Each structure stands twice: as structure tokens, then as C-alpha cells.
């Protein structure tokens, strides 16, 4: 069975790391898969590709700037070569030389795919200068997301980032009222910087109707429909309220 899309690799690899006690989220700051384990500061980053190629090598090298443990993950068929003139042993040797891990996802016709760790990352291999700010931003984005709403390896698809998630929470709260003030939203969403958030209004989902009063726009209402699945999950997690809150409506 040949993999048609990189996203097909995401779930088997995600499940493997979750079974090892990691929290996993997809498409975090351009990384296909990011995993953290409680009590550990360093992430695991996995880049997904249908086949092992030079573009994948460049990607994992870039990820070594922000993480010690980086994997490349591809479809694995031990009966076939990685590419013309290259064997799996060649790919494994290269990954070991670079200090990155290699994951192979083997597919079958009548049973679930099997994930193979073909080689582990080696943090002792010099990887160049790591950027603390990049690692900090990765962790911040990971922590601010309430769940995993994206499939790693996605292209050309709008992602549910921490910013979009907060925008949905804000739009939902406004949809329950005629208008709300930043103070009322701050109390409901427990977001201290909600005033700046409303003013920037990156997606155009909110509008100011008078001094200190905001309402949802038609674009915001449409977004709640387009992301209804995410909104329902946020409701179940009590990140949103499905009831009207007392507010000083105009």
C-alpha cells in the first residue's frame, strides 16, 4: 500500500508517542509533529514525508536548531529500496551521521500499520547552534493549544493555531450577546490581553460598534460554522460556555 498523502503517516506515529506517555500535537510552528512528556522540557519533533528525499533531510536539519530529538518519518517497505541506488541502510547511515532519528511506517492490506524506529536521534552529534527563542516559541504555542486539531503533514489547509482557537472562543462569546466589552470578555475568557486581541482583529471576526463595545461580524459567524467541530470540542472541555452570561448589554 503506497502512501498518497503525508497526513496518512501522522496518526500511527502520533499513537506510538502517546503510548510512550507523550502529549502530541500536529502542525506546531511549521513542525509536522511535536511531542512533549510531562516533566521534560525538550520536545520531540517529527517531519513527515511520503519518501526519504533531500527535502526531508533539509527539514530535519532545520528542526535541529530548536530540538535535540528530531525524527524523519516515511513509509517503510523493507522489500523496496528507498530510492534509485539507495538502500534503507544508506538512509539509516545518513540519519545517524546527522544525529537524527528515522521512523518507518509499514502498511499492510489487512491490518493496521506498524511503526518501526529504524534509528534513534543522537544528541551527541554536533548540530550547530540551537536557538533558545525558537524552542521557547514552540513550547508556548504547544501549551496554548487546548488540543490537537490539526493533522501533521497538512498543506494548503487553514490550521487551528493558538491564535485561531482564542479567536473562536472570542467569537463564540460574542455570538451569545448583542455586544460585549473587553472587560466582560476578559472575565469570561480569562484572557488578560483581550483588549489588544480585539483591536488587532486579524481575521475580521469582531467589530467595535461604540466606545468599548464589540460584536461578532458575519465573517465571525461563518467561522463558527466552518470550525463547528473545534467549537464543539471546546464546549465539551468547558473552554467555552453554551449559556448566556450576565452582561451589561446596550
Helices and strands as residue ranges (DSSP letters): H 7-19, E 22-28, E 31-37, E 44-48, H 54-63, E 69-75, H 88-98, E 101-106, E 114-119, H 132-144, H 162-175, H 182-189, H 194-200, E 206-210, E 213-216, H 218-226, H 228-236
